[in-house]
Structure formats: C-alpha cells, structure tokens
Amino acid sequence: MSARRHTKFVREGSYAAEVDVELIEEDNGWSPYLSLDDARKLDDVREALRRGDLEAASRLARVFSLTPVRR
C-alpha cells in the first residue's frame, strides 16, 4: 500500500476550494481511493461552502470566489 498527495477541487455556487487529500493505492480493483477522514474533509468543505461559512471552509482548504467572465 502506498499513498500520494493529491488536490481535489470542490465547487459550490460562486465558491471553489482546493482540498489536499491522500490517495491510497493498492493492488486491487478499488485503487486509488480516499481515507474515511479525507472523504469527510471533502464533505465538510462542501457543506461549509453551501452554508456560506467561508471561515470553516478556509480551515480545511484554500477557498476562492468565482467571478464569471463576460464578453
């Protein structure tokens, strides 16, 4: 079993977040996968962004505000 760092992106409304997680790699058909803690971290960031709680999301990830580009 080995693990490697990876950045997952979460988008909710006009916000996006970069969440650092570890992908676990094994010699089976389910590889690579997230640990339960990292899966919960992604869910927590997504829920915080939905609520508009940028402070909570910022504790777990790098948060960005999305601005549409118009022509």
C-alpha positions as CSV (number, residue, x, y, z in Angstrom):
1,M,0.0,0.0,0.0
2,S,1.2,3.5,-0.8
3,A,-0.2,6.9,-0.6
4,R,0.3,10.1,-2.6
5,R,-0.8,13.7,-2.1
6,H,-3.5,15.0,-4.4
7,T,-5.6,18.2,-4.7
8,K,-9.3,17.7,-5.1
9,F,-11.5,20.6,-6.2
10,V,-14.9,21.3,-4.7
11,R,-17.3,23.8,-6.2
12,E,-20.5,25.2,-4.6
13,G,-22.3,28.2,-6.0
14,S,-19.8,31.0,-6.5
15,Y,-17.1,29.4,-4.4
16,A,-14.4,26.8,-5.1
17,A,-12.0,25.1,-2.8
18,E,-8.7,23.2,-3.2
19,V,-8.6,20.4,-0.7
20,D,-5.4,18.5,-0.1
21,V,-6.0,14.7,0.3
22,E,-4.1,11.5,0.1
23,L,-4.9,8.9,-2.5
24,I,-4.3,5.4,-1.2
25,E,-3.0,3.0,-3.9
26,E,-3.2,-0.8,-3.5
27,D,-3.0,-3.8,-5.9
28,N,-6.8,-4.2,-6.1
29,G,-9.7,-3.0,-8.3
30,W,-10.7,-0.2,-6.0
31,S,-7.5,1.7,-6.1
32,P,-6.9,4.6,-5.8
33,Y,-9.2,5.7,-3.0
34,L,-9.6,8.2,-0.2
35,S,-9.3,7.5,3.5
36,L,-12.5,8.0,5.5
37,D,-11.0,11.1,7.1
38,D,-10.2,12.7,3.8
39,A,-13.7,11.8,2.4
40,R,-15.3,13.5,5.4
41,K,-13.0,16.5,5.0
42,L,-14.3,16.9,1.4
43,D,-17.9,16.6,2.7
44,D,-17.2,19.2,5.4
45,V,-15.7,21.7,3.0
46,R,-18.6,21.2,0.5
47,E,-21.2,21.7,3.3
48,A,-19.4,24.8,4.7
49,L,-19.4,26.4,1.2
50,R,-23.1,25.6,0.8
51,R,-23.8,27.4,4.1
52,G,-21.6,30.3,3.1
53,D,-19.3,29.6,6.1
54,L,-16.1,30.6,4.4
55,E,-14.2,30.7,7.7
56,A,-14.9,27.0,8.4
57,A,-14.1,26.0,4.8
58,S,-10.9,28.0,5.0
59,R,-9.7,26.0,8.0
60,L,-9.7,22.8,5.8
61,A,-9.0,24.1,2.3
62,R,-7.9,27.1,0.1
63,V,-11.1,28.9,-0.8
64,F,-11.7,31.0,-3.9
65,S,-14.5,33.2,-5.1
66,L,-15.5,32.6,-8.7
67,T,-16.3,35.5,-10.9
68,P,-17.8,35.0,-14.3
69,V,-16.1,36.5,-17.3
70,R,-18.4,38.3,-19.7
71,R,-17.8,39.2,-23.3
